[in-house]
Amino acid sequence: MTLTDVEFNVRDDLDEAEDIKRCLRNLILTPAGSVPLVRDFGIDQSFLGQPINVAQNTLAVEIMDKAAKYEPRAVVLEVRLSSNINGQINAEVVIAHV
């Protein structure tokens, strides 16, 4: 099971929407522990190998928590996850201006 793609739905007219989406995409697609000196940056991959419903819930909470910590310009309102038979997870993240 892997997170393969992230799409964003911006609820507000954000001045920096493209930069915020780029930063959040980088955060979400980076495994935690892979950035030297900032080991907490990225998404904890412990959801891998769990049943799909548990993995999706764990991943959604992780995305919301890390976005709140590392991207103060926006708030995550909702995370919608879908998966396919190959175990690939796609995320749609709904964000708004803080």
N, C-alpha and C positions, 0 to 999 in steps of 0.2 A: 504494500500500500504506500503510495507516494502522493504528495501534493504537487500537481503538475501545472496548474494555471490559476491566476488570480485576476478577477475582473472587479472593477469598482463602479459603484453607483453613487454619484455625488448628489446629496439632497439640497444643498445650498449653493449659491453662486459664490464659489470660493475663488479669491483672487489668485491663489497659489495652487489651484487644483492639480495641475499637471505635476508640479514638484512634489506635492503631498502624495499623490498616487505613486510616483516613482519611488519615493522613500518608503512608503508602506509595502510596495511590491518587493523591494529589496529586503526589508525586514522579514516579511512573511516567507519568502523563498530561501532565506538563509537558515541553515541548521544552527541551533544554539550550540555554542562551544567552538564554532569554527572561525571566529574572528579573534585574533590575538589581542590581548589586553582588554577586550570587552566580551568576555565569555558568555554573558547573559544575553547578548544581542542575538536575535533570531528566534526561531520557533523550536521548542523542545520536541525532539523526534520520538519521545517515549510512546506516542500514540501508535507507532508502527507495530503491526502484529496483533493489535487488539481487535476485537469484533468491530465491525464497521460502525455500528451505532455508538459504541463507546469511543472509538477513534474520532468520529466526527464531533461529538460533544467536547472531548478533550481538546481537539484542535480549535474549535470555535472559541472556547474560553481562553486558550493560549493566545490566539490572535487578538482578542479584545484586551487582554491584560498587557501584552507587549506593545500594542499600538498606543495604549494609554501612557505607557512608560516612555516610549521613544518618539512619539509623534504628537507633541502637545498642541499642534495647530488644528487638529481635527479630532472628532470623537467617532468611534465606531458605534453605529446604531444597531446594526444587525449583521450577522454572518450567515450566509446560506451556503451549504455544502452539498455537493452531489458527487456520486461516485459511479464508476462503471464496473463491468465484470472483471476487468483487469486490475482492479484495486487502485486506479488512478482517481484522485480527489481533485475536484475543481471548486474553487471558492469564489463567491460573489460577496464583496464587502461593501456595505452601505455606510457612507460616512457623511458627516456634516461638520460645519465650522463650530469651533468651541466658542 
